[in-house]
Amino acid sequence: MSRSRKKTPHETIRLSGRNIYTDKRKRTIYYDWLTKQGYLVQKQHENRMLFFKNRFVVILFAAILCAGTFLTWMQAILAGVITLVLVEVYFRLSYLKKMEVVQDVDFERRVSALKYIIDTKSRGKVMALAGLYLAFSVLIVLNAYLEQYSLGINVLSVALGILGLYCCILHLVALSKMK
């Protein structure tokens, strides 16, 4: 079984963007700027690494949802900070320790989000994601305006709207480059 596994090409992993590189053997590497080391991301680590790579955004969205539903903004910020600290401690002291350290990270071979989208997603999925990101960017700003949130929350909503617009444009550019 291990022989056939060596002959097959590396499995595609759903990671791209900042801190994701490949080595000379085309393996996916997560580079941690704090430890200054590369860590091999194997297929079985993919889902957890996807969460950890996006942990700040996921926790921010969770805090916003909590503030909009059952917590005050101060409680949501406190819960978000506590969650972020716990996740970061687990990531650094447990998760990264279990991963294989890689020495030959090729910093010229970053896995760009645009190339990843073009290579791994279907046209229909890219169109749907572009539409969803556009809807998100409009609705998040509209919601903040209609709910008459404070200036800080309005600024945060506009920043998230700009991020959603960026993702929409990225998917539209990828769609235009797809064959």
N, C-alpha and C positions, 0 to 999 in steps of 0.2 A: 504494500500500500504506500509506503513512504517513497518507493522508487517512482511510481506514477505521479506522485505529488510533486516531485522535483522537476519532472519533465513538463508539467503544465505551466502556462504563464501565470504570473501573479494575479490574484483575484482583485477585481476593482473594489476600491474602498471609497465610501461616500464622504471623504474629507477633502477639503480644499481651502485655499485662502491663506491668511497670515499664519505663520509658524508650521505650515505643512510643506514638506519637501520630499524629495526622493533621493535614494542613494544610488550608487553606481550599479546596483543590481535591481533597480526599479522598485524597491520596496518603499512603502509609505512611512515617513518619519515625522514625528511631532517634535519640534524644537522648542524647548522651554527656555525662555529668555532669562529666567531667574537662576536656574541651575546651570545654564549654558551647556546643556547636553541635549542630544537627540535621543528619542525613544522610538523603538520599532512598534508600529501599529499593525497588529495582525488582525485578520478578519474577525476573530472572536472578540477583539477589543473595540471594534468599530462603533457600536451603539453607545457604549459608555464614553468613549473618547469624543464622540460627536456632542454628547451632553456637556462634558467637561470643557471642550473647546468653546462652547457657546454658553457657559455657565453664567456669565455676567448678564447677558441679555435675557436668559430664561428666568433668572431670579428677579431682574428688574420688571419683567412682564408679570410675574407672579405677585410681586409687591403691588403693582398697579391694580391688578385684578382684586387683590385683597382690600385695597383702599377703596375701590369702587363698590365693593359688596358689603363687607361686614367689619372692616377696621377703619379707624380714623387714619389720616395721612401720616401722622407721627407714629402710630402703632405699626402701620405698614412699612414705614422706613426702618424702624427698629427691627421688625421681623425680617426684613430684607437684609439688613446688615448682619444680623445674627446668623441667618441662613448662609449668607455669603462667606462668613468666617468659617462656619462649620464645613461647608463644601470645600473651601480652599484648603483647610487643614487636612481633610480626608484625601483630597487630590494630591497634595504634596507629601504627606507622611505615609500614606498607604498605597494609593493607586500607582503613582509614578515609581514607587519602590519595587513593584511587582513587574514592571515592564523592562524589556531588554534595552540596555544602553547601546547606542550605535555611535561609532567614532567617525565614520566617513560620510557625514552629511554634506551634500553638494548644494551649496547655497545658490547656485545658478539654476537649479532645477526646482523652483517653487511651483507647487500645483496651484495655478490660478483658478479663481472661481469661474471665470468666463470659459476657459478651456474645459474645465470639469463639466459645466453645464452642456457645452456643445458635444462632448464625447459620451456623456452617459444618460442624457435625458431625451425623451421623445419630443417631437414638435408640439404635440397636443399638451403635454405636461408643462412645457416651457410657456406656452400661450396662457394656460390656466394660471400658472404661478405669476406671470406678469400682470394678469388681471387682478389676482388676489392682492398682490403687493400694492397695486394702484388703488384698489378699494380700501385697503388698510390705511394708506397714507392720507387719503381724503377723509375717511371716517374718523380717524384718531384726532385730527385737527378739528373737524366739525363737532365731534363729541365734546371736546374741551371748550369750544366756543359756546355751544348750546347749554352746557352745564354750568357755564360761567365760573370756571375754576380760577384759582389764584394765578398770579403772573408766573410763578415758578412752574406750576403744572402746565400752563399754556406753553411755556418755553420748552418743557420736556415733550409735550405732545407735538409741537412743531418739529423738534429734533427727531422724534420717532417717525413723523411724517416724511421728513427729508430722507431718513434711512430707508423707509419703504419705497419712496420714489427712486432712490438709487438702485435698490434691488429690482424694481420694475424695469428701469432702463437697462440694467445689466442683462436681464432676461430677454428684453427686446433686441438688444445687440446680439446676444447669442442666437436668437431666433433668425435674425437676418444673416448670420454666418453659417447656419446649418445647411447641409446639402440635401 
